[in-house]
Amino acid sequence: KTERYVDYRDLLAREDVDGVIVAAPDHWHHDILIDAVNAKKDVYIEKPLSRTIEEGYDMVKAVQASQQVVQVGNHRRSGQHWAIAREKIASGKIGELKWIRTWDCRYRLIDPYQDRAKDPALFNPEKIDWQRFLGSAPSRAFDAERCSAWRWFWDYAGGLMTDIGPHMLDVAMWLADCPGPKSVVCNGGNYHYPRWETPDNVHAILDCATFSIVFDVQFMNGRDGDGAAYFGTEGCIAQERDGYFRLYDTKDNMLEEWKYGDEGTLHMQNFLDCMQSRKPTNSPVEMGNRVIIGAHLANLSYRTGKRIQWDPLREKMAG
C-alpha cells in the first residue's frame, strides 16, 4: 500500500525511511533537499539541482555538513558508453579537444503541459493546494498554466536551459574534465510558444579557456534529435542518431564504434549501492552544482543580454 502525504516533512519524520527521491518542481528542490539531509535521509534529487546559483551553494553546504549520500539525477554519469568516450579523449585519441557541440531537438508543436491545463478535472483550483505549490515562490492568483507548465515560468524553473541543459552540459564538462566556463553568452527567443516566459529556442556558448561548448535546444523540429560531438585536433567522437558512438579521424574515416547503453537504471542502482557503502555517488552534489551553474549563467546572459564572466576556480562572478 502506498502512503500519501500532504506535507513532505511527515514522510521525512519516519524512522523506517532511509532515502528519498526528490521529484518536485524545481523551486522546491532547495527546501526539500536541505530538510531531507537534516532529517538524516539519503537523497536522489532530480535534475536540475537548483533553481538559482545561490540556492545551489546553500544545498552543497547543507549536504557537506551532513553525513548523507546524495545523487543528482544527471544520469549520463552512469552510462558506460560515456565513460568509454571520456577515456578515449583523455588518452589523446582525438588530439587536443577544441570544441564540443551538443543539442536536443524535438518535434512538439503543441506543448502538452499547457494543453493539459485546459482540463478542469486536472487543474481545478478547488482541488489544488495552490499556496502549497507556490511555497517560497512569489504569491500569485491561481493559474492553471503555471501549475501545469511550471517549467516555462521563471518563478519556478529556468526553462529549456535548465531542464535539458543539465544532461548535455554535464557530460560535456565530465568528458572534458572541465571545472566550469570562464564566460557564457546566450540568445534565443519565444518563437512558437508565446505564453512561455522562458525562451522556446535557446542557444548557449560556454568559453572554457582552451575549448568551447555550444548547446542548442528547441522543441519545434526534431530533425537532429539529441546528440553531441567532441572535436579535437586529430579526430572527433560523435554520439549519433542510430544509437552508436563513433570515433573518426580528421578525414572522416570511422576508426571505432560502441553502442549507447543504459544510464537511468544504473544511476539509480549506483545511488542504492552508495547508500549501503557510504561511498560518493557518480553525480555528487558538488558536481551537480558546478554543472547547473553553467545553465544558470546562460539564462542570466539571455535575460540581461550580456556576456557573463565567471571564475570557475573561485566559483564567483567576475566583474
C-alpha atoms as a printed R data frame, in Angstrom:
    type eleno elety resid chain resno       x      y       z
1   ATOM     1    CA   LYS     A     1   0.000  0.000   0.000
2   ATOM     2    CA   THR     A     2   1.358  3.404  -0.999
3   ATOM     3    CA   GLU     A     3   1.008  6.053   1.668
4   ATOM     4    CA   ARG     A     4   0.422  9.657   0.642
5   ATOM     5    CA   TYR     A     5   1.415 12.833   2.462
6   ATOM     6    CA   VAL     A     6   0.259 16.420   2.155
7   ATOM     7    CA   ASP     A     7   3.422 17.720   3.852
8   ATOM     8    CA   TYR     A     8   6.671 16.020   2.760
9   ATOM     9    CA   ARG     A     9   8.115 16.639   6.216
10  ATOM    10    CA   ASP     A    10   5.752 13.998   7.604
11  ATOM    11    CA   LEU     A    11   7.462 11.474   5.326
12  ATOM    12    CA   LEU     A    12  10.914 12.680   6.408
13  ATOM    13    CA   ALA     A    13   9.898 12.156  10.040
14  ATOM    14    CA   ARG     A    14   9.538  8.396   9.509
15  ATOM    15    CA   GLU     A    15  12.347  6.465  11.148
16  ATOM    16    CA   ASP     A    16  11.906  3.491   8.783
17  ATOM    17    CA   VAL     A    17  12.766  5.581   5.700
18  ATOM    18    CA   ASP     A    18  16.481  5.681   4.798
19  ATOM    19    CA   GLY     A    19  16.363  7.529   1.485
20  ATOM    20    CA   VAL     A    20  14.046  9.653  -0.620
21  ATOM    21    CA   ILE     A    21  13.661 10.714  -4.247
22  ATOM    22    CA   VAL     A    22  13.035 14.412  -4.818
23  ATOM    23    CA   ALA     A    23  10.824 14.723  -7.910
24  ATOM    24    CA   ALA     A    24   9.119 18.014  -7.055
25  ATOM    25    CA   PRO     A    25   9.125 21.143  -9.263
26  ATOM    26    CA   ASP     A    26  12.489 22.912  -9.375
27  ATOM    27    CA   HIS     A    27  11.568 25.710  -6.968
28  ATOM    28    CA   TRP     A    28  11.024 23.135  -4.217
29  ATOM    29    CA   HIS     A    29  14.372 21.311  -4.636
30  ATOM    30    CA   HIS     A    30  16.299 23.602  -2.272
31  ATOM    31    CA   ASP     A    31  13.999 23.271   0.728
32  ATOM    32    CA   ILE     A    32  13.269 19.566   0.346
33  ATOM    33    CA   LEU     A    33  16.914 18.552  -0.083
34  ATOM    34    CA   ILE     A    34  18.055 20.543   2.943
35  ATOM    35    CA   ASP     A    35  15.177 19.266   5.090
36  ATOM    36    CA   ALA     A    36  15.906 15.707   3.938
37  ATOM    37    CA   VAL     A    37  19.608 15.672   4.831
38  ATOM    38    CA   ASN     A    38  18.832 17.421   8.121
39  ATOM    39    CA   ALA     A    39  16.406 14.546   8.786
40  ATOM    40    CA   LYS     A    40  19.297 12.126   8.080
41  ATOM    41    CA   LYS     A    41  17.875 10.812   4.820
42  ATOM    42    CA   ASP     A    42  19.927  9.955   1.755
43  ATOM    43    CA   VAL     A    43  18.633 11.709  -1.360
44  ATOM    44    CA   TYR     A    44  18.303 11.094  -5.087
45  ATOM    45    CA   ILE     A    45  17.407 14.535  -6.442
46  ATOM    46    CA   GLU     A    46  16.218 15.010  -9.996
47  ATOM    47    CA   LYS     A    47  17.996 17.481 -12.212
48  ATOM    48    CA   PRO     A    48  18.265 20.419 -12.229
49  ATOM    49    CA   LEU     A    49  19.767 20.522  -8.767
50  ATOM    50    CA   SER     A    50  18.743 24.113  -8.050
51  ATOM    51    CA   ARG     A    51  16.665 26.997  -9.366
52  ATOM    52    CA   THR     A    52  19.371 29.625  -8.759
53  ATOM    53    CA   ILE     A    53  23.131 29.767  -8.212
54  ATOM    54    CA   GLU     A    54  22.611 30.939  -4.628
55  ATOM    55    CA   GLU     A    55  20.311 28.021  -3.847
56  ATOM    56    CA   GLY     A    56  22.888 25.601  -5.202
57  ATOM    57    CA   TYR     A    57  25.561 26.799  -2.817
58  ATOM    58    CA   ASP     A    58  23.126 26.518   0.115
59  ATOM    59    CA   MET     A    59  22.400 22.941  -0.891
60  ATOM    60    CA   VAL     A    60  26.066 21.979  -1.230
61  ATOM    61    CA   LYS     A    61  26.817 23.478   2.185
62  ATOM    62    CA   ALA     A    62  23.951 21.585   3.830
63  ATOM    63    CA   VAL     A    63  24.959 18.255   2.284
64  ATOM    64    CA   GLN     A    64  28.613 18.708   3.218
65  ATOM    65    CA   ALA     A    65  27.605 19.463   6.803
66  ATOM    66    CA   SER     A    66  25.683 16.187   6.939
67  ATOM    67    CA   GLN     A    67  26.755 12.571   6.553
68  ATOM    68    CA   GLN     A    68  24.170 11.818   3.880
69  ATOM    69    CA   VAL     A    69  24.620 10.302   0.444
70  ATOM    70    CA   VAL     A    70  23.229 12.456  -2.378
71  ATOM    71    CA   GLN     A    71  22.914 11.564  -6.048
72  ATOM    72    CA   VAL     A    72  21.983 14.312  -8.543
73  ATOM    73    CA   GLY     A    73  19.915 12.901 -11.402
74  ATOM    74    CA   ASN     A    74  22.415 13.692 -14.171
75  ATOM    75    CA   HIS     A    75  22.158 10.026 -15.082
76  ATOM    76    CA   ARG     A    76  24.524 10.053 -18.054
77  ATOM    77    CA   ARG     A    77  27.340  9.895 -15.499
78  ATOM    78    CA   SER     A    78  26.460  6.230 -15.035
79  ATOM    79    CA   GLY     A    79  26.467  5.321 -18.740
80  ATOM    80    CA   GLN     A    80  29.419  3.142 -19.697
81  ATOM    81    CA   HIS     A    81  29.261  4.470 -23.268
82  ATOM    82    CA   TRP     A    82  30.080  7.963 -21.982
83  ATOM    83    CA   ALA     A    83  32.887  6.579 -19.801
84  ATOM    84    CA   ILE     A    84  34.413  4.978 -22.916
85  ATOM    85    CA   ALA     A    85  34.277  8.317 -24.737
86  ATOM    86    CA   ARG     A    86  35.870 10.055 -21.758
87  ATOM    87    CA   GLU     A    87  38.753  7.555 -21.671
88  ATOM    88    CA   LYS     A    88  39.421  8.000 -25.379
89  ATOM    89    CA   ILE     A    89  39.510 11.788 -25.066
90  ATOM    90    CA   ALA     A    90  41.801 11.581 -22.019
91  ATOM    91    CA   SER     A    91  44.170  9.194 -23.828
92  ATOM    92    CA   GLY     A    92  44.527 11.587 -26.770
93  ATOM    93    CA   LYS     A    93  42.539  9.665 -29.384
94  ATOM    94    CA   ILE     A    94  41.172 12.925 -30.825
95  ATOM    95    CA   GLY     A    95  44.200 15.063 -30.025
96  ATOM    96    CA   GLU     A    96  43.550 18.310 -28.171
97  ATOM    97    CA   LEU     A    97  39.866 18.943 -27.552
98  ATOM    98    CA   LYS     A    98  38.835 22.281 -29.058
99  ATOM    99    CA   TRP     A    99  35.054 22.303 -29.482
100 ATOM   100    CA   ILE     A   100  32.038 20.459 -28.102
101 ATOM   101    CA   ARG     A   101  28.703 20.777 -29.839
102 ATOM   102    CA   THR     A   102  25.663 19.322 -28.078
103 ATOM   103    CA   TRP     A   103  21.973 19.645 -28.897
104 ATOM   104    CA   ASP     A   104  18.426 18.473 -28.216
105 ATOM   105    CA   CYS     A   105  15.806 18.961 -30.957
106 ATOM   106    CA   ARG     A   106  12.249 17.655 -30.577
107 ATOM   107    CA   TYR     A   107   9.018 17.938 -32.534
108 ATOM   108    CA   ARG     A   108   6.342 19.133 -30.135
109 ATOM   109    CA   LEU     A   109   4.281 21.885 -31.717
110 ATOM   110    CA   ILE     A   110   1.591 21.583 -29.030
111 ATOM   111    CA   ASP     A   111   3.001 21.864 -25.530
112 ATOM   112    CA   PRO     A   112   1.398 19.011 -23.531
113 ATOM   113    CA   TYR     A   113   1.889 20.875 -20.256
114 ATOM   114    CA   GLN     A   114  -0.034 23.898 -21.470
115 ATOM   115    CA   ASP     A   115  -2.581 21.717 -23.243
116 ATOM   116    CA   ARG     A   116  -3.490 19.692 -20.162
117 ATOM   117    CA   ALA     A   117  -4.044 22.902 -18.177
118 ATOM   118    CA   LYS     A   118  -7.331 23.254 -20.090
119 ATOM   119    CA   ASP     A   119  -8.726 20.157 -18.346
120 ATOM   120    CA   PRO     A   120 -10.787 21.326 -15.325
121 ATOM   121    CA   ALA     A   121 -10.782 17.808 -13.927
122 ATOM   122    CA   LEU     A   122  -6.984 18.027 -13.562
123 ATOM   123    CA   PHE     A   123  -6.495 21.698 -12.787
124 ATOM   124    CA   ASN     A   124  -9.432 22.728 -10.646
125 ATOM   125    CA   PRO     A   125  -8.488 25.402  -8.084
126 ATOM   126    CA   GLU     A   126 -10.831 23.742  -5.591
127 ATOM   127    CA   LYS     A   127  -8.787 20.533  -5.796
128 ATOM   128    CA   ILE     A   128  -5.286 22.015  -5.861
129 ATOM   129    CA   ASP     A   129  -3.491 23.442  -2.832
130 ATOM   130    CA   TRP     A   130  -2.106 26.388  -4.817
131 ATOM   131    CA   GLN     A   131  -0.400 28.081  -1.867
132 ATOM   132    CA   ARG     A   132   1.427 24.857  -1.044
133 ATOM   133    CA   PHE     A   133   2.551 24.570  -4.665
134 ATOM   134    CA   LEU     A   134   3.881 28.136  -4.608
135 ATOM   135    CA   GLY     A   135   5.917 27.577  -1.451
136 ATOM   136    CA   SER     A   136   8.587 30.300  -1.345
137 ATOM   137    CA   ALA     A   137   7.788 31.492  -4.896
138 ATOM   138    CA   PRO     A   138   6.099 34.881  -5.346
139 ATOM   139    CA   SER     A   139   2.432 34.992  -4.372
140 ATOM   140    CA   ARG     A   140   0.054 34.906  -7.342
141 ATOM   141    CA   ALA     A   141  -3.586 34.118  -8.018
142 ATOM   142    CA   PHE     A   142  -4.236 30.543  -9.151
143 ATOM   143    CA   ASP     A   143  -3.108 29.972 -12.731
144 ATOM   144    CA   ALA     A   144  -3.698 26.562 -14.312
145 ATOM   145    CA   GLU     A   145  -0.946 27.062 -16.890
146 ATOM   146    CA   ARG     A   146   1.614 27.985 -14.258
147 ATOM   147    CA   CYS     A   147   0.569 24.992 -12.214
148 ATOM   148    CA   SER     A   148   0.842 22.561 -15.128
149 ATOM   149    CA   ALA     A   149   3.595 24.131 -17.251
150 ATOM   150    CA   TRP     A   150   5.716 25.468 -14.386
151 ATOM   151    CA   ARG     A   151   8.956 24.626 -16.263
152 ATOM   152    CA   TRP     A   152   8.397 27.605 -18.564
153 ATOM   153    CA   PHE     A   153   7.993 30.293 -15.858
154 ATOM   154    CA   TRP     A   154  10.926 31.996 -14.151
155 ATOM   155    CA   ASP     A   155   9.292 31.844 -10.704
156 ATOM   156    CA   TYR     A   156   9.604 28.066 -10.651
157 ATOM   157    CA   ALA     A   157  12.275 26.975 -13.136
158 ATOM   158    CA   GLY     A   158  14.728 28.007 -15.841
159 ATOM   159    CA   GLY     A   159  13.027 26.713 -18.977
160 ATOM   160    CA   LEU     A   160  14.748 24.516 -21.539
161 ATOM   161    CA   MET     A   161  18.202 25.669 -20.499
162 ATOM   162    CA   THR     A   162  17.936 24.159 -17.009
163 ATOM   163    CA   ASP     A   163  15.511 21.379 -17.949
164 ATOM   164    CA   ILE     A   164  17.545 19.885 -20.809
165 ATOM   165    CA   GLY     A   165  20.888 21.611 -20.275
166 ATOM   166    CA   PRO     A   166  21.989 19.636 -17.191
167 ATOM   167    CA   HIS     A   167  22.197 16.375 -19.152
168 ATOM   168    CA   MET     A   168  24.065 17.837 -22.108
169 ATOM   169    CA   LEU     A   169  26.383 20.182 -20.189
170 ATOM   170    CA   ASP     A   170  27.087 17.527 -17.558
171 ATOM   171    CA   VAL     A   171  28.672 15.026 -19.931
172 ATOM   172    CA   ALA     A   172  30.450 17.803 -21.845
173 ATOM   173    CA   MET     A   173  32.121 19.038 -18.648
174 ATOM   174    CA   TRP     A   174  32.793 15.493 -17.455
175 ATOM   175    CA   LEU     A   175  34.382 14.256 -20.677
176 ATOM   176    CA   ALA     A   176  36.473 17.427 -20.944
177 ATOM   177    CA   ASP     A   177  37.439 17.326 -17.243
178 ATOM   178    CA   CYS     A   178  36.274 20.929 -17.033
179 ATOM   179    CA   PRO     A   179  35.554 22.756 -13.736
180 ATOM   180    CA   GLY     A   180  33.303 25.262 -15.499
181 ATOM   181    CA   PRO     A   181  33.219 28.064 -18.058
182 ATOM   182    CA   LYS     A   182  35.095 31.339 -17.828
183 ATOM   183    CA   SER     A   183  32.326 33.151 -19.715
184 ATOM   184    CA   VAL     A   184  28.879 32.418 -21.130
185 ATOM   185    CA   VAL     A   185  26.759 34.062 -23.813
186 ATOM   186    CA   CYS     A   186  23.242 33.008 -24.698
187 ATOM   187    CA   ASN     A   187  20.487 34.088 -27.046
188 ATOM   188    CA   GLY     A   188  17.172 32.845 -28.374
189 ATOM   189    CA   GLY     A   189  13.545 33.830 -28.033
190 ATOM   190    CA   ASN     A   190   9.891 32.857 -27.873
191 ATOM   191    CA   TYR     A   191   9.203 31.932 -31.467
192 ATOM   192    CA   HIS     A   192   6.446 29.350 -31.114
193 ATOM   193    CA   TYR     A   193   5.058 29.324 -27.557
194 ATOM   194    CA   PRO     A   194   4.158 32.959 -26.865
195 ATOM   195    CA   ARG     A   195   2.799 32.214 -23.386
196 ATOM   196    CA   TRP     A   196   6.110 30.806 -22.152
197 ATOM   197    CA   GLU     A   197   8.179 33.267 -20.110
198 ATOM   198    CA   THR     A   198  11.353 31.290 -20.759
199 ATOM   199    CA   PRO     A   199  12.671 31.010 -24.353
200 ATOM   200    CA   ASP     A   200  11.422 28.147 -26.526
201 ATOM   201    CA   ASN     A   201  14.501 28.295 -28.768
202 ATOM   202    CA   VAL     A   202  17.761 28.900 -26.928
203 ATOM   203    CA   HIS     A   203  21.487 28.698 -27.705
204 ATOM   204    CA   ALA     A   204  24.419 28.995 -25.302
205 ATOM   205    CA   ILE     A   205  28.174 29.239 -25.852
206 ATOM   206    CA   LEU     A   206  30.414 28.423 -22.900
207 ATOM   207    CA   ASP     A   207  34.033 29.549 -23.225
208 ATOM   208    CA   CYS     A   208  36.110 27.071 -21.207
209 ATOM   209    CA   ALA     A   209  39.537 28.685 -21.831
210 ATOM   210    CA   THR     A   210  41.003 26.028 -24.170
211 ATOM   211    CA   PHE     A   211  37.772 24.906 -25.853
212 ATOM   212    CA   SER     A   212  34.141 25.942 -26.142
213 ATOM   213    CA   ILE     A   213  30.808 24.205 -25.583
214 ATOM   214    CA   VAL     A   214  27.885 25.101 -27.841
215 ATOM   215    CA   PHE     A   215  24.470 23.939 -26.624
216 ATOM   216    CA   ASP     A   216  21.282 24.293 -28.698
217 ATOM   217    CA   VAL     A   217  17.765 23.265 -27.703
218 ATOM   218    CA   GLN     A   218  14.348 23.692 -29.299
219 ATOM   219    CA   PHE     A   219  11.103 21.687 -29.490
220 ATOM   220    CA   MET     A   220   9.803 22.857 -32.881
221 ATOM   221    CA   ASN     A   221  11.600 20.443 -35.214
222 ATOM   222    CA   GLY     A   222  13.057 17.079 -34.297
223 ATOM   223    CA   ARG     A   223  15.271 16.543 -37.330
224 ATOM   224    CA   ASP     A   224  18.566 16.330 -35.432
225 ATOM   225    CA   GLY     A   225  17.241 14.534 -32.355
226 ATOM   226    CA   ASP     A   226  19.679 14.802 -29.461
227 ATOM   227    CA   GLY     A   227  23.387 14.284 -29.654
228 ATOM   228    CA   ALA     A   228  26.897 15.523 -29.099
229 ATOM   229    CA   ALA     A   229  30.163 15.795 -30.981
230 ATOM   230    CA   TYR     A   230  33.626 16.274 -29.489
231 ATOM   231    CA   PHE     A   231  36.066 17.841 -31.942
232 ATOM   232    CA   GLY     A   232  39.813 17.590 -31.434
233 ATOM   233    CA   THR     A   233  42.899 18.396 -33.464
234 ATOM   234    CA   GLU     A   234  43.269 14.758 -34.558
235 ATOM   235    CA   GLY     A   235  39.717 13.442 -34.638
236 ATOM   236    CA   CYS     A   236  36.159 13.538 -33.398
237 ATOM   237    CA   ILE     A   237  33.861 11.455 -31.195
238 ATOM   238    CA   ALA     A   238  30.187 11.684 -32.159
239 ATOM   239    CA   GLN     A   239  27.043 10.469 -30.417
240 ATOM   240    CA   GLU     A   240  24.891  9.595 -33.420
241 ATOM   241    CA   ARG     A   241  21.194  9.065 -34.024
242 ATOM   242    CA   ASP     A   242  21.378  5.319 -34.637
243 ATOM   243    CA   GLY     A   243  22.392  4.611 -31.046
244 ATOM   244    CA   TYR     A   244  26.152  4.403 -31.555
245 ATOM   245    CA   PHE     A   245  29.179  6.448 -30.589
246 ATOM   246    CA   ARG     A   246  31.825  6.674 -33.298
247 ATOM   247    CA   LEU     A   247  35.432  7.801 -33.344
248 ATOM   248    CA   TYR     A   248  36.544  9.476 -36.579
249 ATOM   249    CA   ASP     A   249  39.871 10.745 -37.796
250 ATOM   250    CA   THR     A   250  40.261 14.188 -39.390
251 ATOM   251    CA   LYS     A   251  39.359 12.790 -42.839
252 ATOM   252    CA   ASP     A   252  36.024 11.413 -41.559
253 ATOM   253    CA   ASN     A   253  37.194  7.808 -41.559
254 ATOM   254    CA   MET     A   254  35.430  5.822 -38.849
255 ATOM   255    CA   LEU     A   255  38.002  4.149 -36.573
256 ATOM   256    CA   GLU     A   256  35.910  2.714 -33.741
257 ATOM   257    CA   GLU     A   257  32.287  2.462 -32.621
258 ATOM   258    CA   TRP     A   258  30.429  1.380 -29.495
259 ATOM   259    CA   LYS     A   259  26.739  1.179 -28.634
260 ATOM   260    CA   TYR     A   260  24.706  3.527 -26.468
261 ATOM   261    CA   GLY     A   261  23.531  1.613 -23.392
262 ATOM   262    CA   ASP     A   262  21.575  2.011 -20.174
263 ATOM   263    CA   GLU     A   263  22.011  5.072 -17.953
264 ATOM   264    CA   GLY     A   264  18.967  5.677 -15.775
265 ATOM   265    CA   THR     A   265  18.706  2.258 -14.165
266 ATOM   266    CA   LEU     A   266  22.444  2.179 -13.486
267 ATOM   267    CA   HIS     A   267  22.333  5.676 -11.993
268 ATOM   268    CA   MET     A   268  19.621  4.688  -9.533
269 ATOM   269    CA   GLN     A   269  21.469  1.462  -8.732
270 ATOM   270    CA   ASN     A   270  24.607  3.487  -8.037
271 ATOM   271    CA   PHE     A   271  22.615  5.584  -5.545
272 ATOM   272    CA   LEU     A   272  21.291  2.459  -3.794
273 ATOM   273    CA   ASP     A   273  24.759  0.905  -3.715
274 ATOM   274    CA   CYS     A   274  26.235  4.078  -2.217
275 ATOM   275    CA   MET     A   275  23.517  4.145   0.432
276 ATOM   276    CA   GLN     A   276  24.983  0.854   1.620
277 ATOM   277    CA   SER     A   277  28.683  1.507   1.045
278 ATOM   278    CA   ARG     A   278  28.563  5.235   2.027
279 ATOM   279    CA   LYS     A   279  30.916  5.945  -0.888
280 ATOM   280    CA   PRO     A   280  30.472  9.060  -3.096
281 ATOM   281    CA   THR     A   281  27.885  8.715  -5.852
282 ATOM   282    CA   ASN     A   282  28.592  9.065  -9.567
283 ATOM   283    CA   SER     A   283  26.989 12.521  -9.515
284 ATOM   284    CA   PRO     A   284  27.564 14.098  -6.092
285 ATOM   285    CA   VAL     A   285  26.022 17.416  -5.166
286 ATOM   286    CA   GLU     A   286  29.251 19.378  -5.683
287 ATOM   287    CA   MET     A   287  29.479 18.188  -9.282
288 ATOM   288    CA   GLY     A   288  25.774 18.688  -9.900
289 ATOM   289    CA   ASN     A   289  26.134 22.258  -8.697
290 ATOM   290    CA   ARG     A   290  29.092 23.032 -11.000
291 ATOM   291    CA   VAL     A   291  27.119 21.730 -13.960
292 ATOM   292    CA   ILE     A   292  23.886 23.617 -13.283
293 ATOM   293    CA   ILE     A   293  25.836 26.848 -12.729
294 ATOM   294    CA   GLY     A   294  26.683 26.795 -16.448
295 ATOM   295    CA   ALA     A   295  22.968 26.655 -17.287
296 ATOM   296    CA   HIS     A   296  22.122 29.382 -14.759
297 ATOM   297    CA   LEU     A   297  24.827 31.629 -16.245
298 ATOM   298    CA   ALA     A   298  23.343 31.043 -19.707
299 ATOM   299    CA   ASN     A   299  19.914 32.112 -18.501
300 ATOM   300    CA   LEU     A   300  21.437 35.166 -16.846
301 ATOM   301    CA   SER     A   301  23.113 36.085 -20.126
302 ATOM   302    CA   TYR     A   302  19.839 35.603 -22.014
303 ATOM   303    CA   ARG     A   303  17.870 37.753 -19.583
304 ATOM   304    CA   THR     A   304  20.425 40.580 -19.388
305 ATOM   305    CA   GLY     A   305  21.669 40.499 -22.972
306 ATOM   306    CA   LYS     A   306  25.264 40.461 -21.674
307 ATOM   307    CA   ARG     A   307  28.273 38.153 -21.696
308 ATOM   308    CA   ILE     A   308  28.610 36.749 -18.174
309 ATOM   309    CA   GLN     A   309  32.156 36.397 -16.827
310 ATOM   310    CA   TRP     A   310  32.787 33.574 -14.346
311 ATOM   311    CA   ASP     A   311  35.746 32.356 -12.308
312 ATOM   312    CA   PRO     A   312  35.273 28.547 -12.109
313 ATOM   313    CA   LEU     A   313  38.071 28.045  -9.576
314 ATOM   314    CA   ARG     A   314  36.847 30.681  -7.125
315 ATOM   315    CA   GLU     A   315  33.255 29.939  -8.174
316 ATOM   316    CA   LYS     A   316  32.362 33.602  -8.312
317 ATOM   317    CA   MET     A   317  31.076 36.073 -10.848
318 ATOM   318    CA   ALA     A   318  33.931 38.052 -12.375
319 ATOM   319    CA   GLY     A   319  33.450 41.804 -12.610
